[in-house]
Amino acid sequence: MSMSRLRVNQLRRLDPEAWTELLHTEASLDAVVVRSVATEALPHPPRSEPRPGPENWADLRRYLLTIANQSEPVPLVGKQSNLAEAHFYRELARQLPALTPRCWLNHISASTDRSWLVLDDVPNHRPAGTWTADEVERNLAALVNVHATFWQQQDLLLGLEWLPNYLARPGRGSAQRGYYELMLDNSTHLGLGRAAAISAHALQTAGRLAPVLVRSAAGLETLRHLGGWPNLLEEPHLQAIAELLDDPIPMLQPLRELPITLLHGDPAPRHWHVTLFNERYLLDWHTVQSGPAVCELVDLLEKLQQFWLTEPGRGGLELPITEETMVDSYLLRMSMQLGGSFSARTLRQAIPAALCLYVLTTWLPRFAEWFHPFVGSPHTWEMATHMNEAQLHTIGLGQMAGLRPYLANLFHRFHLAARAL
């Protein structure tokens, strides 16, 4: 067993000597002695997307270290994670010291999802539901700092084997072509039906996005079988989706022409922690990747709007700041930090493409999973579309509850964006 693995096991067994040794990696703490260690499980925040990841794993715990001559225990967080997050904290996080918690231990496992991190515990005194317009602006400024720090560092980012490139172009050759055809033929193993709405040519164009677009096409086929979603997803919307799945180049090309930067990958409100001292941290970097900044800007804007409209107890309240103001603030801050290397006009023009891609990769796969069981029972689907939120919970569609106002607005904007491409 490697020393790193041995050390992790000792820490997990609450060995005070191991935790003392860990704290001694900070020179100013060389006199500290850990007398005892307690632990408590931390709740995983609800996922916004139905994909496997670290938030589905059980090992996320707070470790409370009792220090000699100290009345209050010192909290640290131990979490199981994937290779991407572990490498991020080892190689890139030091460039974002104000936004990422200190990493005390970083054990990178050969197993894809068995790395282990020990991080500073970051309190969340101001949860997203209490954010003011100023706090939303501060989060935008923090995201700008991420994007500006790694702006146009293509050689660095693409040279990191562990870091996925969100819009990686397709490979070449007949073997690659056969892979896409096999993916299409075997899409039924997802339980979603054959994704007849997408061609092998479109999948080759999509490159790394091919698997998710297969699920998007399955979502489109499911919605077509059901006759759409009345007053929310009707024929004009389905036709716009079909056209993008048939030929995604008008959507992908404007995005692929933009400079790349580092992306958190899921800047949802639940991943931001704001302390009493106005410190803000962006946590859970397991979806870190490289790509165009506009995709992450749109991702943040949509998840903020979804949160404000659907969070229980908020009563459908609107954001304390408009989307237009957030976009303007982001572009102004990027321009101030990057000067002539940043084109606000070019990024603004790419927002429709990024919004279309967000809808296809986020919502269509979700609809495929949610609604496929209704394909053989259209009457039940019709009943479901007219149920209130409580009734949706009773038939197992609680995930739909509260979403309809947000989705109606989203797909209206999507239709306009698709026409603008």
C-alpha positions in Angstrom: 0.0 0.0 0.0 1.4 3.4 -0.9 2.2 5.9 1.8 -0.5 8.3 0.4 -3.1 5.5 0.6 -1.9 4.6 4.1 -2.2 8.2 5.2 -5.8 8.5 3.9 -6.8 5.4 5.7 -5.3 6.7 9.0 -7.2 9.9 8.6 -10.4 8.2 7.9 -9.9 6.0 11.0 -9.7 9.3 13.0 -6.1 8.8 14.0 -5.1 11.9 16.0 -1.5 11.5 15.1 -2.2 11.4 11.4 -4.3 14.6 11.6 -1.6 16.2 13.7 0.9 15.3 11.0 -1.4 16.8 8.4 -1.7 20.1 10.2 2.1 20.2 10.5 2.4 20.7 6.8 1.7 24.3 7.6 4.8 25.6 9.3 3.0 28.0 11.6 1.1 25.0 13.1 4.1 22.8 13.9 3.3 23.0 17.6 -0.3 22.0 17.3 -1.4 18.6 18.7 -4.7 17.0 17.8 -6.1 15.2 20.8 -9.1 13.6 19.2 -11.2 13.6 16.1 -15.0 13.4 15.6 -16.8 13.1 12.3 -20.2 13.9 10.9 -21.8 13.2 7.5 -22.6 16.3 5.4 -25.7 16.5 3.3 -25.3 16.4 -0.4 -27.0 19.3 -2.2 -29.7 18.3 -4.6 -28.4 17.7 -8.1 -29.6 19.9 -11.0 -28.8 17.4 -13.6 -29.3 13.6 -13.8 -25.8 12.5 -14.3 -23.5 10.4 -12.0 -20.9 12.3 -10.1 -19.3 12.9 -6.7 -22.5 14.3 -5.2 -23.9 10.7 -5.5 -21.1 9.3 -3.3 -21.4 8.7 0.4 -18.0 9.9 1.5 -18.5 13.6 2.2 -17.8 14.3 5.9 -16.8 17.0 8.3 -13.9 16.2 10.6 -13.9 18.0 13.9 -10.4 18.2 15.3 -10.0 18.8 19.1 -6.7 20.7 19.5 -4.7 20.8 22.8 -5.4 24.0 24.6 -8.2 25.0 22.2 -11.8 25.2 23.4 -13.4 25.0 19.9 -12.8 22.1 17.5 -11.2 22.9 14.1 -13.5 21.7 11.2 -12.1 20.3 7.9 -13.9 18.5 5.1 -13.0 15.2 3.6 -14.5 14.3 0.3 -14.3 11.5 -2.2 -13.9 12.9 -5.7 -12.9 12.2 -9.3 -9.6 12.7 -11.1 -10.6 16.0 -12.6 -11.3 17.7 -9.2 -8.2 16.2 -7.6 -6.0 17.4 -10.4 -7.6 20.8 -10.3 -6.7 21.3 -6.7 -3.2 20.0 -7.3 -2.4 22.0 -10.4 -4.8 25.0 -10.9 -6.5 26.0 -7.7 -3.5 27.9 -6.4 -4.2 30.5 -9.1 -7.7 31.1 -7.6 -6.8 31.5 -3.9 -9.7 33.8 -3.1 -12.3 31.5 -4.6 -11.2 28.0 -3.6 -10.7 26.5 -0.1 -7.3 25.4 1.1 -6.5 21.8 0.1 -4.7 20.1 3.0 -4.4 16.6 1.3 -4.9 15.6 -2.3 -4.8 11.8 -2.8 -5.2 11.0 -6.6 -6.3 7.5 -7.0 -5.7 5.4 -10.1 -9.5 4.6 -9.9 -11.5 7.2 -11.8 -13.8 8.2 -8.9 -11.8 7.3 -5.8 -9.5 10.3 -5.2 -9.8 11.9 -1.8 -9.4 15.5 -0.7 -9.2 17.3 2.7 -10.3 20.9 2.4 -11.0 23.8 4.7 -14.6 23.8 5.8 -16.3 26.8 4.2 -19.5 28.1 6.0 -22.4 29.2 4.0 -23.9 32.0 6.0 -25.7 33.6 3.1 -27.5 30.9 1.1 -28.7 31.8 -2.4 -32.2 32.4 -1.4 -31.1 35.5 0.6 -28.8 37.0 -2.0 -29.2 40.6 -2.9 -28.5 42.2 -6.3 -25.1 43.2 -5.0 -24.2 39.7 -3.9 -25.2 38.3 -7.3 -22.9 40.9 -8.9 -20.1 39.8 -6.6 -20.5 36.2 -7.7 -20.4 37.3 -11.3 -17.2 39.2 -10.5 -15.7 36.0 -9.0 -16.6 34.0 -12.1 -15.0 36.7 -14.2 -11.9 36.2 -12.2 -11.8 32.5 -13.1 -12.4 33.2 -16.8 -9.9 36.1 -17.0 -7.2 34.2 -15.1 -7.1 31.4 -17.7 -8.2 33.5 -20.7 -6.6 32.2 -24.0 -4.3 29.9 -22.2 -5.0 27.2 -24.8 -1.6 25.6 -24.7 -1.9 25.1 -20.9 -5.5 23.9 -20.8 -5.4 21.6 -23.8 -2.1 20.2 -22.6 -3.7 18.9 -19.4 -4.7 15.3 -20.2 -7.1 15.1 -17.2 -9.0 18.3 -18.3 -11.9 17.7 -20.7 -12.5 20.2 -23.5 -16.2 20.9 -23.6 -16.5 21.5 -27.3 -13.7 19.2 -28.5 -13.9 18.6 -32.2 -14.6 15.2 -33.6 -11.8 12.7 -34.4 -11.1 11.5 -37.9 -11.2 8.2 -39.7 -13.5 5.3 -40.4 -13.1 3.9 -36.9 -14.5 7.1 -35.5 -17.4 7.0 -38.0 -18.2 3.4 -36.9 -18.2 4.5 -33.3 -20.9 7.1 -33.9 -23.0 4.6 -35.9 -22.8 2.1 -33.1 -23.8 4.7 -30.6 -26.8 5.5 -32.6 -27.8 1.8 -33.1 -27.4 1.0 -29.4 -29.2 4.1 -28.0 -32.0 1.8 -26.9 -29.9 0.5 -24.1 -30.5 3.8 -22.3 -34.2 2.9 -22.1 -35.0 5.9 -24.2 -35.8 4.4 -27.6 -33.8 4.8 -30.8 -32.7 8.4 -31.3 -34.0 8.6 -34.8 -34.0 12.4 -34.8 -30.2 12.6 -35.1 -27.9 11.4 -37.9 -24.4 9.9 -37.7 -23.2 13.0 -39.6 -24.5 15.2 -36.9 -22.9 13.1 -34.2 -19.6 13.3 -35.9 -19.9 17.1 -36.1 -20.7 17.1 -32.3 -17.5 15.4 -31.3 -17.3 15.1 -27.5 -20.9 16.2 -27.2 -22.2 13.2 -29.3 -23.3 11.0 -26.3 -25.4 13.8 -24.8 -26.9 14.7 -28.2 -28.0 11.1 -28.6 -30.0 11.5 -25.3 -31.2 14.9 -26.6 -32.6 13.3 -29.7 -34.3 10.6 -27.6 -35.9 13.4 -25.6 -37.2 15.0 -28.8 -38.6 11.7 -30.1 -40.3 11.1 -26.7 -41.9 14.6 -26.8 -43.1 14.0 -30.4 -44.7 10.7 -29.4 -46.5 12.5 -26.6 -47.6 15.4 -28.9 -45.4 17.9 -27.1 -46.1 19.6 -23.8 -49.2 21.8 -24.1 -48.5 25.6 -23.7 -44.9 24.9 -23.1 -43.2 22.8 -25.7 -45.2 22.8 -28.9 -44.5 22.1 -32.6 -42.5 25.3 -33.3 -40.2 24.5 -30.4 -39.9 20.8 -31.4 -39.1 21.8 -35.0 -36.3 24.2 -33.8 -34.8 21.4 -31.7 -35.0 19.0 -34.7 -33.2 21.4 -37.0 -30.4 21.8 -34.5 -30.0 18.1 -34.0 -30.0 17.5 -37.7 -27.3 20.2 -38.3 -25.6 21.5 -35.1 -23.0 23.4 -37.0 -24.8 26.8 -36.8 -24.9 26.3 -33.0 -21.5 24.9 -32.4 -19.3 26.8 -34.9 -19.8 30.3 -33.3 -18.8 28.8 -29.9 -15.8 26.9 -31.3 -14.4 30.1 -32.8 -14.2 31.7 -29.3 -11.2 31.7 -27.1 -11.2 29.0 -24.5 -10.7 29.4 -20.7 -11.2 27.3 -17.6 -14.8 26.5 -16.8 -16.1 25.3 -13.4 -18.7 23.3 -15.4 -21.7 23.7 -13.1 -21.8 27.2 -11.4 -25.2 26.5 -9.8 -26.3 28.5 -6.7 -25.7 25.4 -4.5 -22.0 25.4 -5.3 -21.5 29.0 -4.0 -20.7 29.6 -0.3 -20.8 33.2 1.0 -19.6 33.9 4.5 -20.4 36.6 7.0 -17.3 38.4 5.9 -18.4 38.5 2.3 -15.9 35.9 1.3 -17.3 33.7 -1.5 -16.1 30.3 -2.6 -17.0 28.2 -5.6 -17.0 24.5 -4.5 -17.3 21.1 -6.2 -15.0 21.3 -9.2 -15.7 17.7 -10.3 -17.1 19.0 -13.7 -14.1 21.3 -14.4 -13.3 21.6 -18.1 -12.0 24.0 -20.7 -14.3 25.8 -23.2 -15.8 29.2 -24.2 -16.7 31.5 -21.3 -20.1 32.3 -22.8 -21.3 28.7 -22.2 -20.6 29.1 -18.4 -22.2 32.6 -18.4 -25.4 31.2 -19.8 -25.2 28.2 -17.5 -25.0 30.5 -14.5 -27.8 32.8 -15.7 -30.2 30.0 -16.3 -29.5 28.2 -13.0 -30.0 31.4 -11.1 -33.3 32.1 -12.8 -34.4 28.5 -12.3 -33.5 28.6 -8.6 -35.3 31.9 -8.0 -38.5 30.7 -9.7 -38.6 27.2 -8.3 -37.0 27.2 -4.9 -39.7 26.0 -2.3 -41.1 28.8 -0.2 -40.0 31.6 -2.6 -43.4 31.8 -4.3 -42.0 32.3 -7.8 -40.2 35.5 -6.9 -38.0 37.0 -9.6 -34.3 37.5 -9.4 -33.2 40.7 -7.6 -31.3 41.7 -10.7 -32.2 41.3 -14.4 -30.5 39.1 -16.9 -29.6 42.0 -19.0 -27.9 43.7 -16.1 -25.9 40.5 -15.3 -24.7 40.1 -18.9 -23.7 43.8 -19.1 -21.9 43.5 -15.7 -20.0 40.4 -16.8 -18.9 41.9 -20.2 -17.8 45.1 -18.5 -15.7 43.3 -15.9 -14.1 41.0 -18.5 -13.3 44.1 -20.7 -11.7 45.8 -17.7 -9.5 42.9 -16.8 -8.5 41.7 -20.3 -8.5 44.9 -22.4 -8.1 44.4 -26.1 -7.8 40.6 -25.9 -11.5 40.4 -25.1 -14.3 41.3 -27.5 -17.6 42.0 -25.6 -19.5 42.2 -28.9 -18.3 38.8 -30.1 -19.2 37.1 -26.8 -22.6 38.8 -26.7 -23.4 37.6 -30.3 -22.6 34.0 -29.2 -25.2 34.0 -26.4 -28.0 32.6 -28.6 -25.8 29.7 -29.6 -24.8 29.0 -26.0 -28.5 29.2 -24.9 -29.5 26.7 -27.6 -26.7 24.3 -26.6 -27.7 24.6 -22.9 -31.3 23.6 -23.7 -30.2 20.7 -25.8 -27.6 19.3 -23.4 -29.4 20.1 -20.1 -33.2 19.7 -20.6 -33.8 17.3 -23.6 -31.9 14.4 -21.9 -33.8 15.0 -18.7 -37.1 15.0 -20.6 -36.1 11.6 -22.2 -35.8 10.1 -18.7 -38.8 11.7 -17.2 -41.3 11.2 -19.9 -40.4 8.0 -21.7 -42.7 5.9 -19.4 -45.7 7.9 -20.8 -45.0 7.0 -24.4 -47.3 4.0 -24.1 -49.9 5.9 -22.1 -50.7 9.2 -23.8 -53.9 9.6 -21.7 -51.8 9.6 -18.5 -49.4 12.1 -20.0 -52.3 14.4 -20.9 -53.6 14.1 -17.3 -50.1 14.9 -15.9 -49.8 18.1 -17.9 -52.9 19.5 -16.2 -52.0 18.4 -12.6 -51.0 20.8 -9.9 -47.7 20.5 -8.0 -49.0 18.3 -5.2 -50.6 15.9 -7.7 -47.4 15.6 -9.7 -45.6 14.4 -6.5 -48.2 11.7 -6.0 -47.6 10.1 -9.4 -43.8 10.2 -9.1 -43.2 13.4 -11.2 -42.1 15.6 -8.3 -39.1 16.7 -10.4 -41.6 18.6 -12.7 -43.2 20.4 -9.8 -42.7 24.2 -9.9 -40.7 24.1 -13.2 -43.4 25.0 -15.7 -43.2 28.8 -15.3 -39.4 28.7 -15.7 -39.5 26.3 -18.6 -42.2 28.2 -20.5 -40.0 31.3 -20.3 -36.9 29.3 -21.2 -38.4 27.7 -24.3 -39.8 31.0 -25.5 -36.3 32.4 -25.3 -34.8 29.3 -26.9 -37.1 29.6 -29.9 -36.0 33.2 -30.5 -32.4 32.2 -30.1 -32.7 29.3 -32.5 -34.2 31.7 -35.1 -31.3 34.1 -34.6 -28.6 31.5 -35.5 
